[in-house]
Amino acid sequence: MSAQGTAPQTTNPRARLLRVPCLDEPPIGSLAVRLRSPFAGRVRVVRLVGGVLSAQTVAQLLTLASGFLLLRWMSIESYAQYTIAFGFLATLSGLLDLGFMAAVMPLVGTRANDANLIGGYLRAALHLRGRMAMVVVPVSAVVFFVLTAGHRWGVVEQLGLFATVLLGLFARAMIDTFSLPLLMHNAYRSFYSAQVSTSIGRIAAHALLQLTRGLTGFTASLVNALVVLVNGLLYRRSAAAHSDLPARVDPVRAREIRRMAAPAVPGLIFYAFQGQITILLVAVFGRTEAIAQVGALSRVGALFVVFASLNQVLIAPRFPRIEVSMLSRRIAQTAAAAAALGAVLTAVAFLVPQPLLFLLGPAYDGLRTEVAWFVLGAGLAFLAGVLYTMNLARRFVWWWSTALGLGMIVLTQLASAVTLDLASPLELQYFAALTGVAACVAQVVPLIHGLRHGPRIV
């Protein structure tokens, strides 16, 4: 990219899959952006948000189609296996990263045009992630086999499922690493075209397996890992022009990332499990059928994924650069929009749950109440995620705020665990909703403190 911030011209044919206006914008802070008038800037932001939402909607509809087809094609036992593998992959991905990649954007700040700087931070973050893998992977293997032993799936099935988890972890690291330069340069066309093309491939692979009677928990999980791997390879190629990864790790960059991420680490460890808490709980306390039901309900969470993507795509890259004089207004507007979205979707789920039940398929048509409460919990989790992203982007993260947030959530969950039946899919949704309330409050406190007293000094 030139110093004037001209959008990169891609030769990737997959980039032509998306023709949404304003998907490739000059980096924030570039000369082209600074020279525009305030009114033109607002129009540009509106068009950009609309373009991102359109592209994300296309990508998410394909993911939704894949997930709901699996619900209809797979047996309850096979879908339970797939759910366990998917939940384990999501949890371990969070444990391996611990905020290392999230720390890169605030540290780079307005220097997004420095490919060497970005590459140095990415190399350091990968190094730290690799060191975590040396500890987490062996321990997680033992935990995985202990958790799945009670379901009598057999050693071969267990080994196969965990192998797909390991492949998914490697692929996930590539996506987390090489998506950052694309987002910092607003190269949304490259970012989304890779998702669209690989999602189409995933649906085709699942359909072929279904036709050949080869669709099992293992094969579905393997396809998912391979799709993520191909996506990561496409990101790596597209990001080559925006980042130059050095051969050796710069200890200064690694130290900066550790210091930036340190106060959030306890919370990130907790949230790595928290994101899949209902699946982990039902795997311990529930039956195989209950695992499949909770996994099916999690597919409804895709209602929020289109908008949750804005955390990574728009909020994280842009909020570090908002002027202090405008910060309170932007935070209030963003939080209000997130809360309104959650409220509308929750009201629809309670009043008219039939469309959601239809998507889940006939095997899950008895989950009328469960699906409504799931949407409420997912809406609260979505709002907490928006608040957390704004806190992290503005460095409103302290040791005390992490301890306060974890304390509130843990106490809420302990009280819920004592009074609720954790083997019941419905009461697990009560558990998730109460946890969501505590998570939102836990993010509001440091947000207010940061607005009054400023960010943490790294």
N, C-alpha and C positions, 0 to 999 in steps of 0.2 A: 504494500500500500504506500502511496506517495505521501509526502509531508503534507500535502493539501487535503488529505483524507478522502481521496477518490475511492469509491467502492471497488474492490477487486473484481476483475473479470474472470470468471471461472470457465475452464474448458471442460469441466465435468459434465457429461451428458445428463447425469441424474439431476443436476441443478435445474434443468429445464422442466422437470416434473411440476415445479411450483412456479406460477406466474403471478403471485400475489404482490401488489404494489408495495414498495418501501420495505421489502424484506432484506435488502442490503443497504445499510445506511453508513455514513462516515462515522468513525469513532467519536464518542462524546468528548468534547474538549478540543476537537480538531478545529482548524481555522475556518473550514467551510461552515461548521455549525455555529461558531462564535459570531460570524459575520451576519447571521440571519437575524431578523427582527424578532422581538418577543412574540408577536402574533404568529409569525411564520413558524416559530419554534413550537407553539402550541398545536398548530395544525399538523406539523410534522409528527409530533408525539401521538396525536390521535390517530393519524394514518398508520403509524408504526404499530401501535397497540392493536389496531384493527387487523393489520396484516399478520402480526404474530398470532393473534387469536384464530384467524382463519386457517393459517398453516397448522397450528397446534390442533385445531378441531379436526382437520383432515387426518393428521397422524393419529390422533386419539380415537377417531371413529374406526380406523383400521385395527387399532389395538383392541377396542371394544368388540369389534366383530370377531376377532380371533378368540378373545376370552369367552364370549358367549357361545361361540360354536363349540369350544372345548366343553363347556357345561352340558351341551346337548349330545355331543358325540361320545364323551368318556363315561365309563361306569363310575359309580360313587367311590369305589375303592381306588381306582386309578386317579380320579380327581383329587382324592385325599392325599395320595402320594405326591402328585404334582404340587399341591398346596404346601405341603411340608418342605419340599425342595425350594420352592419359590420364596417362602418365608425365611428359610435359613439363609438363602442368598442375600436377601435384602438386609437381614440382621448383620451378617458378617461383613457386607460392604461398608456399613456404617462403622463397625468396629475397626476395620482396617484403616479407614481414612481419618477418623477423629478430628475432622475440621481442617486437615492439612491443605486440601485443595480449596476449601472455602476461604482460607486465609490469603490465598494468592491475589484475589481481586482487590481487597482493601489495601494490600501492600503495594501492588502495582499502581493503584490510584489513577492519576491522569497520564501515566507514562505508557499507555497501551501501545504506542507505536515503536517501543523499544523491544525488538524481537529477542535480543540477547538477555535483557532483564526478565522478560516473561519466561524464556527457556530456562534460565537459571533457577527461578522459583519453582517451575514445574519439575525440574530434575530433583530439586531438594525435597519437594512434596512426595514424589515417587519413591525416593530413598527412604523417607520416614515411613511411608506406607509399606514398603518391603520389609522393614524391620519389624513392624507390627505383625505382618503375616507370619513371620517365623515363630511367633508366640501363639497367635490366635488360631491358625489353621490346625495344628496338632490337637489343641484343646477342643476345638469345635468338632473334630472328627469323633472324639470320644462321646461328646454330648449328643451328637446326631444319632449315633448307634444306640445309645441308651434310650433316647426319646422314642425312636422308632421300633425298638425291640418288642414292646408290648402289643404292637399291631400285627405281628406274625407275617411280615412281608417276605421274610427270607433274606439270607446274607447277600445273595446275588443282587436282589432288588435294592438293598441298602447300599451296597458298593456302587451300583450304577447311578443311583440318585445322588450320592455324595460326589461322584466324579463330575456330574453335570454342575453341581454347585461350585466345585473348584474351577472348572472351565469358565463359568459365569463370573467368578471373582476376577479372573485375569482379564476377561473382556470388559467388565465394568470399570476396571482401572484405566483402560484405554479411553473409554468414553469420558470418564471424569476428568482425565488429563487434557485430552485434545479438544474437548468441547469448550474449554475456557477461552483459548485464543479466539475462537469463532465468535463467542458471545461478546468478548471485549472489543471486537472489531465490528460488531453488529452484522456479521455475515450469516444472517438468518436463513437465506436461501440454501446455503450449503448445509447448515445445521438441520433444517427440516427435510430437505430432499433425501438425505441419507435415511432418516427415520421412515419416510413414506415408502421408499423402495424396499427396505428390509422388512417392513411390516407386510407389504404385499407378498414378499417371499415367504414369510412365516405362515400366512393363511394358506398359501399354495402347498407348503410342506405338510401342514396339518391335514389338509384335505386329501393329499396323496396317501398319507398314513392311514386316514380313515377308510379310504377306498380299498386299501390293501390289507385292512384289518391289523395294522401295525401300530395303532395309536394307543399307547400306554402312558403311565405316569413317567416312566423313564424317557421314552422317545419324545414326549411333549416337552419335558424339561431340557432335553438335549437340543431340540430345535430352538427353544428360547435362548439357550446359551450361545448357540452358533449365530443366531440373528444379532445378538448383542455384540458378538465378536466382529462380524462383518460391519456393523454400524461403527464400531470403534476404529476399524481400519480405514473406513471412508472419512471419518473425522480427522484421522492422522494425516491423510493425504491433503485434505482441504486446509488444515492448520499449519502446514509446512511453511507457508509464506509469512505467517504471523508470529512464529516462535522458533527459536534456534536452541535446541536442547544441547548443552555441553556434555562432553564425555564424562566429566568428573563432577562430583557434588561440591558446591561452594558451601563451606561450613557456616559462613556468615548468613547466607540465605536460609539455610536449615535452622539456624538459631532464631532468626526473625520469625519464621513460620511457627516454630515451637512456642515462642513467647506470645505470638498473636493467638494461637489456638489454645494455649494452656488453660485459661479460666473456663473455657467452654468444654474441655475434655470430659470432666465428670458427667455433665449433662448429655454430651453426645454419646457416651457409653450407655447411659440410661436410655436415651431416646432410640439407640440402635435396637434395643430390645422392645422398647415401648411401641415402635411402629408396627411390630408384629405380635403384640402382647396377647391379643385374643386368640391367635392361632397357636402360640406357644402354650397358653393356658389350656385350651381345649385339647391339645396334643397330650398334655399331662393328665388332665382330669376327665376328658370326654371320650366318646366312642368314635370309631372311624367315620360313621355317618355324620356325627357332629362336626368333625374336621371338614368334611366336604361342604356342609351347610355354611360354616363360617367362611370357608374359602369362596363359596358362591356369593355370599353377601359382600365380600371384599371387592368383587367385580363392580358392584354398584358405586364404589368409591371413585370410579372413573368419571363420575359426574363432576368431580372437583379437580381432576387431573389437568384438564384443559386450562383452568384458571390458576391452579397451583404452579404450572410451568412458568407463569409470570414471575414467580419468586426468583428462579434461576436466570430467566431470560431478560427480564427488565429491572426488577427491584434490586437484585444484587449488583449488577454492573452500574446502575444509575444513581442509586441513593448515596454512595460515597461522595458524589460530585455535586449534590444539591447544596445551594448556598444556605447558610445558617438562618438567614432571614426568612426563607421559604420553607424551612424544614418542618415546622409544626403543622403548617397547612397541608403539606404533602402527606405527612404521616396520618393526619386525621382523615383526609380524603381516601387514602388507600385502605385504612382500617375500616372506615364506614362502608366502602364498596364491598370489601370482603365479608363483613357482617351481614350486609343486605343480601348478598348472593346466597350465603348459607341459610338465612331465614326463609328466603323464597323456596329454595329446593327442599328444605325440611317441611314446610307447609304443604307442598305438593305431595311429598312422600307419605305424610300422614293422611291427607285427604283423598288422594288418588294413587294408591300403590300398585294398581293393576298393571300399568305399563312396565314397571320394574320387575314385577313377578313374571310377566310374559317373557322378558328378556332372560330371566334366570332359567326358564324352562319348566316343564311339568313336574320334574323330580323335586322342585323346590317351591311349588305353589302354595305350600302351607306356611310360608314365612312372612305373612302379611305384616304382623306387628314388628317382627324382627327387622324387616327391611326399612321401616319408617324410623325406628330407633337407630339403626345403623347410619342413616343419612344424617340424623341429628349429631351423632358422635363424629362423623366425618366432617361435617360443617364446622364444628368446634375445633377439630384438629387442623383444618384448613386455615381458620382464622389465627390460631396459635402459630402456625408456620409462617404466615405473612408477618405477624408481629416479630417473630424471632429473626426473620430475614432482615427486617429493617434494623433491629438491634445490632445484628452482626455487621451489617453494612456500615453503620455509623460508629462501630466499636463501643456500643453500649453494653458491654459484657464484662462483668467483674466476678471475682471469686465469691463475693457475698451474694450476688444475684443468682449465680448458679446454685449455691447452697440453698438459698431461699426457694427457688423454683423446684429443685429436687425434693426438698422437704415437704412442700405443699402437695406435690403429686404423690409422693410415697405415702404420706398420711392419708390422703384421699383413697388411694388404692387399698391400703390396709383396712381402712374402715369398710370399704366396699366388699373386700374379700371375706370379711367376717359375716356380713349380712346377706351376701348373694351366693347363689349356686353357680360356681364357675364351670360346671359341666353343662349348663344350659345355654344354648346359643342366644336366647332372648336376654337372659340376665347378664351375659357377657357384653351385650350392647348397652345395658344400663351402666355397666362397669366402664365402658369406653366413653360414654357421654359424661359421666362424672369426672373422669380423668381429663376430658377435653376442657371442662370448665376450669379445673385447677391449672391446666397448662396455659390457658389464656390469661388468667390473673397473674401467673408467674412471669409472663412476658410484659404485661402492662407496667408493673412496678419499675423494672430497670429502664423502660422506655421513658417514663415520666422523669425519673432521676437523671437520665442522660440529657433530656431536653433542658433541664434546669442547670445542670452542673458540667455538661460537656462530656466528651468521650474519654475512654481510658487511654492513657499514654503508653504506647508500646515501646 
